């Protein structure tokens, strides 16, 4: 995975633009994409810093935390509920669209795991 560009490069690009150079010219001078320079300057003006934001991680599953108790109650009532059924319930009841992976991460955060049952093992290879 690539790393964010250095804070030094960001600072020099911002200083060049603040000194009168256009964003696109500064981007060309420092070897970054014009869209990158535009985003860095926008962030500089909004937040006052040009530090890179944290990379990776899940940024959307936290929306489901508001419904965690309800999802866990669904599992309590019907232990063999599928992820698709949980997601469908959220959409029907609350209008919240959730990917199956988001529901999975919610359950994982709450210590829920799916254990295979001996009766549901795969058929042996032919």
Secondary structure, 3 states (H helix, E strand, C coil): CCCCCCHHHHHHHHHHHHCCCCHHHHHHHHCCCHHHHHHHHHHHHHHCCCCCCCCCCCCCHHHHHHHHHHHHHHHHHCCCCCHHHHHHHHHHHHCCCCCHHHHHHHHHHCCCCCCCCHHHCCCCCC
